[in-house]
Amino acid sequence: MGHFIKNNIYALLHFCSPAGRDSRRMFCDIYKGSILLALAGIFICVWRNTIALLYVRDWLVISDTACWILLAIFELVVCLSFVCATIRRWQDLDIRIPANESLRELIQRPRFWAVLASAEGSTEKNQYGPAPADNPKSLLAEGELSQDIHKKLFVDMDGIEELK
């Protein structure tokens, strides 16, 4: 639980910083925490007129409009922290988009999200910085690791590359 809280606080503090690399464990914690925080924000929006929340609003001396604005800003920060964590995880795996693919097509692939959540990153330094300390030592060589990730993303299960 300590790692989960620490990783989500890190994500919220670095919500606008896509620089660096995130480990698989950190990305999974941020993914779960983003869903949890987004649902908490929606819960507060729906039940903002309960006695407890009215008491907090009165204590903070904010109006109903200011409450909506603060909740919208909170949801935006949660979404941006997830996007930046995705970018940092992408950089950890050193994923390269093929020439015939676009960013939109890559993000729409369900396998993209599965690879981000399951593949281990390398322990070597790359162009985005040093490897996270959480990355375990891989059994594959550095070149084989990137080829394995490329195969998981862009090659069908039958071994035939997708043609667009």
Summary of the structure (lengths in Angstrom):
residues: 164
radius of gyration: 19.5
end to end distance: 43.5
largest distance: 62.2
contacts: 424
relative contact order: 0.15
helix: 63%
strand: 2%
